[in-house]
């Protein structure tokens, strides 16, 4: 399903069925990686749609599922979920606020401080997207949750690409 959905917003709209979306969200934290990874990729592709399509996923409970999965012991899962988060934090101010209120910005900041470089790369995109759309009050909330400390920590890394994204976020 993830390959079919990897297309236009019109294609995505065909999959925006509440019963289907609810089931996909339920499966995000499935114990089998062979189910979990394609589900997360499918949801990630769905979050590339319109703001309204993304909001529908949020309304159905996507954010708590993403937060739980950001704590997964497998690096590959945390990386995929961080990619999904980069789509969510590029949405509307309301969607960003939901991510702030739901603890997702805290966890993404924590990932920048503690995780593997490949996971950090996706998380830094999510946080940089967040700073790009944030209202001043939202930016202050994210700073209070450790955003600047986390982005500054990334500046110590050696990889030019991740440093560039962190600078854009600052």
Steps between C-alpha positions, in 0.01 A plus 500: 500500500785741575612493135149566366455798731839646407340731248276797454265653754211367289632144537541555873139619525382156386652352817362757744235263635456531878478124560817437296691786663395390847626148432830629358552711813421198720766299313775762540616329818456141382762267644602364158747720312379352171164663572616806689747639244261498198224644719721790609608561139138496388407753766804706403382508141151598613649793696644641176145581392306816571481664841141377524605140432772525764254651745268204448780267612571717803130505591496119491782473756821493297711713736486274809590203277796694358620599846494142620686384192769768537607301810536174303822306567566450124687784333328438165158555657605822674645623170178429307284665766729803507447528123122493554546770762687717249184493287277581798714792619489653152121537521287768661562691822216302657665172403832623638327598824353150522853360463627734773212420735531127428865482612637428153729802487647396836572152369646624171730731698601204717581300185737776388681477832526122530427300187682359199605740221253353247209557739630846587494596131125439477432659839694814411282538189189473715623764742626730226160477328338585833709815547425608142124515558489578873332811633716687753314346796543152355870561448532604865316185608739287296803679644367424848478133398869489405486577128795740485717285722430202273563693177823642642612149595464399134748775406771288669451222246730463200243453224443817298142413398366463853685812616343702217150385596564578867618852411182555298303391805679744725 
